[in-house]
Amino acid sequence: MNWPLPLPNWSCAAGQVLDTFFAGLHAELPGFADPLTLFGSVPIQLCLDDAFTSADADIMVSGDPTHLRAIARKLEAAAGGRLRPAFTLQLCPRHFFRTTAHYLQRAHVETRHGVKVIVPHVRDVLIGKLHRSRTPEQEGLSTKDLRAFHRVRQLCGGHPNEEDVIEDLLDCAPYFRLPEHGEMNHFRLNVEDLWTGLFGHSLDLDARVLKPLRLMEAETQRLSDRPVSQMLGDLRPSRD
């Protein structure tokens, strides 16, 4: 299930910094039409808890972020450093935000100062945090990421619960594949540690996630191997 969220509060500290950047970007590039996607802790600040701050305001850019980074630096200099009193704007390429495959279906989209802004649902933001890299000796999920899960659950009536997270993990099949050259799968380890830190018990990853994913993949393969004529016949088209 999905649960509703308040609309973003652009008057909070992070919202004001972002709005200043959006207005400056539109003034510098009035023809700029690519969407900017907020991720990391910013959606949690905007929609749930304006005190849930971090050092960075992460923004995913569709194309090359180099030019937008230069504009952000220019705006900061023009404002005498006031553009980011508490946040560093991190303009990131697309691969920095990895989450569920269909996150756009439940994201909030609006135009701020002429710029299209996408605010993903916090459940997709939390899934994105499970991609954080780990050190070989790390034990448990990153403290700040676990704190984010706890805070969202506190403010959202217990969501995401176990069923919510399992539902989202089943939309993340590519991230469970074993990496090449024997490297560790950071996402998988973070998922397993999340269960212990958030729900208080271990996760049977194979039974609850990997086996259903294998069944889904097999069903997809079975359907894709069917002749096109058979699939069209199953549609039973009518001239009525």
JOKAQUI-V617900 format. One record per residue. N is the residue number from 1. RES is the residue in three letters. SS is DSSP state (hx for helix, st for strand, lp for the rest). PSI is psi as a letter, one per 40 degrees, with the letter a starting at -180 (999 if undefined). NEAR is the number of other C-alpha atoms within 10 Angstrom. Layout:
n=N res=RES ss=SS psi=PSI near=NEAR
n=N res=RES ss=SS psi=PSI near=NEAR
//
This chain:
n=1 res=MET ss=lp psi=i near=7
n=2 res=ASN ss=lp psi=i near=10
n=3 res=TRP ss=lp psi=i near=13
n=4 res=PRO ss=lp psi=i near=8
n=5 res=LEU ss=lp psi=i near=14
n=6 res=PRO ss=lp psi=i near=8
n=7 res=LEU ss=lp psi=i near=11
n=8 res=PRO ss=lp psi=h near=19
n=9 res=ASN ss=lp psi=g near=17
n=10 res=TRP ss=lp psi=e near=17
n=11 res=SER ss=lp psi=e near=13
n=12 res=CYS ss=lp psi=i near=16
n=13 res=ALA ss=hx psi=d near=19
n=14 res=ALA ss=hx psi=d near=29
n=15 res=GLY ss=hx psi=d near=19
n=16 res=GLN ss=hx psi=d near=15
n=17 res=VAL ss=hx psi=d near=21
n=18 res=LEU ss=hx psi=d near=23
n=19 res=ASP ss=hx psi=d near=18
n=20 res=THR ss=hx psi=d near=20
n=21 res=PHE ss=hx psi=d near=23
n=22 res=PHE ss=hx psi=d near=21
n=23 res=ALA ss=hx psi=d near=16
n=24 res=GLY ss=hx psi=d near=18
n=25 res=LEU ss=hx psi=d near=20
n=26 res=HIS ss=hx psi=d near=16
n=27 res=ALA ss=hx psi=d near=13
n=28 res=GLU ss=hx psi=d near=13
n=29 res=LEU ss=lp psi=g near=14
n=30 res=PRO ss=lp psi=d near=13
n=31 res=GLY ss=lp psi=e near=11
n=32 res=PHE ss=lp psi=h near=13
n=33 res=ALA ss=lp psi=e near=11
n=34 res=ASP ss=lp psi=i near=12
n=35 res=PRO ss=lp psi=i near=18
n=36 res=LEU ss=st psi=h near=20
n=37 res=THR ss=st psi=h near=23
n=38 res=LEU ss=st psi=h near=23
n=39 res=PHE ss=st psi=a near=25
n=40 res=GLY ss=lp psi=b near=24
n=41 res=SER ss=lp psi=e near=24
n=42 res=VAL ss=hx psi=d near=27
n=43 res=PRO ss=hx psi=d near=29
n=44 res=ILE ss=hx psi=d near=26
n=45 res=GLN ss=hx psi=d near=22
n=46 res=LEU ss=hx psi=d near=23
n=47 res=CYS ss=hx psi=d near=18
n=48 res=LEU ss=lp psi=d near=20
n=49 res=ASP ss=lp psi=h near=17
n=50 res=ASP ss=lp psi=e near=19
n=51 res=ALA ss=lp psi=e near=12
n=52 res=PHE ss=lp psi=g near=16
n=53 res=THR ss=lp psi=i near=17
n=54 res=SER ss=lp psi=i near=16
n=55 res=ALA ss=lp psi=d near=12
n=56 res=ASP ss=st psi=i near=17
n=57 res=ALA ss=st psi=h near=23
n=58 res=ASP ss=st psi=h near=23
n=59 res=ILE ss=st psi=h near=26
n=60 res=MET ss=st psi=h near=21
n=61 res=VAL ss=st psi=h near=22
n=62 res=SER ss=lp psi=d near=14
n=63 res=GLY ss=lp psi=a near=13
n=64 res=ASP ss=lp psi=h near=12
n=65 res=PRO ss=lp psi=e near=16
n=66 res=THR ss=hx psi=d near=12
n=67 res=HIS ss=hx psi=d near=10
n=68 res=LEU ss=hx psi=d near=18
n=69 res=ARG ss=hx psi=d near=15
n=70 res=ALA ss=hx psi=d near=11
n=71 res=ILE ss=hx psi=d near=16
n=72 res=ALA ss=hx psi=d near=22
n=73 res=ARG ss=hx psi=d near=14
n=74 res=LYS ss=hx psi=d near=12
n=75 res=LEU ss=hx psi=d near=20
n=76 res=GLU ss=hx psi=d near=18
n=77 res=ALA ss=hx psi=d near=12
n=78 res=ALA ss=hx psi=d near=11
n=79 res=ALA ss=lp psi=e near=12
n=80 res=GLY ss=lp psi=f near=9
n=81 res=GLY ss=lp psi=e near=11
n=82 res=ARG ss=hx psi=e near=13
n=83 res=LEU ss=hx psi=d near=22
n=84 res=ARG ss=hx psi=g near=23
n=85 res=PRO ss=lp psi=d near=11
n=86 res=ALA ss=lp psi=e near=15
n=87 res=PHE ss=lp psi=i near=17
n=88 res=THR ss=st psi=h near=16
n=89 res=LEU ss=st psi=h near=20
n=90 res=GLN ss=st psi=h near=17
n=91 res=LEU ss=st psi=h near=23
n=92 res=CYS ss=st psi=i near=22
n=93 res=PRO ss=lp psi=i near=15
n=94 res=ARG ss=hx psi=d near=15
n=95 res=HIS ss=hx psi=e near=9
n=96 res=PHE ss=hx psi=d near=16
n=97 res=PHE ss=lp psi=h near=22
n=98 res=ARG ss=lp psi=h near=18
n=99 res=THR ss=lp psi=a near=22
n=100 res=THR ss=lp psi=i near=20
n=101 res=ALA ss=lp psi=d near=15
n=102 res=HIS ss=lp psi=f near=12
n=103 res=TYR ss=hx psi=d near=18
n=104 res=LEU ss=hx psi=d near=15
n=105 res=GLN ss=hx psi=d near=9
n=106 res=ARG ss=hx psi=e near=16
n=107 res=ALA ss=lp psi=i near=15
n=108 res=HIS ss=st psi=h near=15
n=109 res=VAL ss=st psi=h near=15
n=110 res=GLU ss=st psi=i near=14
n=111 res=THR ss=st psi=h near=11
n=112 res=ARG ss=st psi=h near=16
n=113 res=HIS ss=lp psi=f near=17
n=114 res=GLY ss=lp psi=e near=17
n=115 res=VAL ss=st psi=h near=22
n=116 res=LYS ss=st psi=h near=16
n=117 res=VAL ss=st psi=h near=19
n=118 res=ILE ss=st psi=h near=20
n=119 res=VAL ss=st psi=h near=26
n=120 res=PRO ss=lp psi=i near=24
n=121 res=HIS ss=lp psi=i near=22
n=122 res=VAL ss=hx psi=d near=27
n=123 res=ARG ss=hx psi=d near=23
n=124 res=ASP ss=hx psi=d near=25
n=125 res=VAL ss=hx psi=d near=25
n=126 res=LEU ss=hx psi=d near=24
n=127 res=ILE ss=hx psi=d near=21
n=128 res=GLY ss=hx psi=d near=19
n=129 res=LYS ss=hx psi=d near=24
n=130 res=LEU ss=lp psi=e near=23
n=131 res=HIS ss=lp psi=e near=20
n=132 res=ARG ss=lp psi=h near=12
n=133 res=SER ss=lp psi=i near=15
n=134 res=ARG ss=lp psi=i near=17
n=135 res=THR ss=lp psi=i near=8
n=136 res=PRO ss=lp psi=d near=8
n=137 res=GLU ss=lp psi=e near=6
n=138 res=GLN ss=lp psi=h near=9
n=139 res=GLU ss=lp psi=h near=11
n=140 res=GLY ss=lp psi=i near=17
n=141 res=LEU ss=lp psi=i near=23
n=142 res=SER ss=lp psi=h near=17
n=143 res=THR ss=hx psi=d near=9
n=144 res=LYS ss=hx psi=d near=12
n=145 res=ASP ss=hx psi=d near=20
n=146 res=LEU ss=hx psi=d near=19
n=147 res=ARG ss=hx psi=d near=15
n=148 res=ALA ss=hx psi=d near=19
n=149 res=PHE ss=hx psi=d near=21
n=150 res=HIS ss=hx psi=d near=18
n=151 res=ARG ss=hx psi=d near=17
n=152 res=VAL ss=hx psi=d near=19
n=153 res=ARG ss=hx psi=d near=16
n=154 res=GLN ss=hx psi=d near=12
n=155 res=LEU ss=hx psi=e near=12
n=156 res=CYS ss=lp psi=f near=14
n=157 res=GLY ss=lp psi=f near=10
n=158 res=GLY ss=lp psi=e near=12
n=159 res=HIS ss=lp psi=i near=20
n=160 res=PRO ss=lp psi=h near=22
n=161 res=ASN ss=lp psi=a near=12
n=162 res=GLU ss=hx psi=d near=14
n=163 res=GLU ss=hx psi=d near=12
n=164 res=ASP ss=hx psi=d near=14
n=165 res=VAL ss=hx psi=d near=18
n=166 res=ILE ss=hx psi=d near=15
n=167 res=GLU ss=hx psi=d near=14
n=168 res=ASP ss=hx psi=d near=20
n=169 res=LEU ss=hx psi=d near=21
n=170 res=LEU ss=lp psi=e near=18
n=171 res=ASP ss=lp psi=e near=16
n=172 res=CYS ss=lp psi=f near=19
n=173 res=ALA ss=hx psi=d near=17
n=174 res=PRO ss=hx psi=d near=10
n=175 res=TYR ss=hx psi=e near=17
n=176 res=PHE ss=hx psi=e near=18
n=177 res=ARG ss=lp psi=i near=12
n=178 res=LEU ss=lp psi=h near=13
n=179 res=PRO ss=lp psi=i near=11
n=180 res=GLU ss=hx psi=i near=8
n=181 res=HIS ss=hx psi=f near=6
n=182 res=GLY ss=hx psi=e near=7
n=183 res=GLU ss=lp psi=i near=8
n=184 res=MET ss=lp psi=i near=15
n=185 res=ASN ss=lp psi=g near=17
n=186 res=HIS ss=hx psi=d near=19
n=187 res=PHE ss=hx psi=d near=20
n=188 res=ARG ss=hx psi=d near=17
n=189 res=LEU ss=hx psi=d near=18
n=190 res=ASN ss=hx psi=d near=22
n=191 res=VAL ss=hx psi=d near=20
n=192 res=GLU ss=hx psi=d near=18
n=193 res=ASP ss=hx psi=d near=22
n=194 res=LEU ss=hx psi=d near=22
n=195 res=TRP ss=hx psi=d near=19
n=196 res=THR ss=hx psi=d near=14
n=197 res=GLY ss=hx psi=d near=17
n=198 res=LEU ss=hx psi=d near=17
n=199 res=PHE ss=hx psi=e near=13
n=200 res=GLY ss=lp psi=e near=10
n=201 res=HIS ss=lp psi=i near=12
n=202 res=SER ss=lp psi=i near=13
n=203 res=LEU ss=lp psi=h near=17
n=204 res=ASP ss=lp psi=g near=11
n=205 res=LEU ss=hx psi=d near=14
n=206 res=ASP ss=hx psi=d near=11
n=207 res=ALA ss=hx psi=d near=10
n=208 res=ARG ss=hx psi=d near=15
n=209 res=VAL ss=hx psi=d near=18
n=210 res=LEU ss=hx psi=d near=17
n=211 res=LYS ss=hx psi=d near=12
n=212 res=PRO ss=hx psi=d near=13
n=213 res=LEU ss=hx psi=d near=20
n=214 res=ARG ss=hx psi=d near=13
n=215 res=LEU ss=hx psi=d near=11
n=216 res=MET ss=hx psi=d near=14
n=217 res=GLU ss=hx psi=d near=13
n=218 res=ALA ss=hx psi=d near=12
n=219 res=GLU ss=hx psi=d near=12
n=220 res=THR ss=hx psi=d near=11
n=221 res=GLN ss=hx psi=d near=11
n=222 res=ARG ss=hx psi=d near=10
n=223 res=LEU ss=hx psi=d near=12
n=224 res=SER ss=hx psi=d near=11
n=225 res=ASP ss=lp psi=e near=9
n=226 res=ARG ss=lp psi=i near=10
n=227 res=PRO ss=lp psi=i near=10
n=228 res=VAL ss=hx psi=d near=11
n=229 res=SER ss=hx psi=d near=8
n=230 res=GLN ss=hx psi=d near=9
n=231 res=MET ss=hx psi=d near=12
n=232 res=LEU ss=hx psi=d near=10
n=233 res=GLY ss=hx psi=d near=10
n=234 res=ASP ss=hx psi=d near=9
n=235 res=LEU ss=hx psi=d near=8
n=236 res=ARG ss=lp psi=g near=7
n=237 res=PRO ss=lp psi=i near=8
n=238 res=SER ss=lp psi=i near=5
n=239 res=ARG ss=lp psi=e near=3
n=240 res=ASP ss=lp psi=999 near=3
//
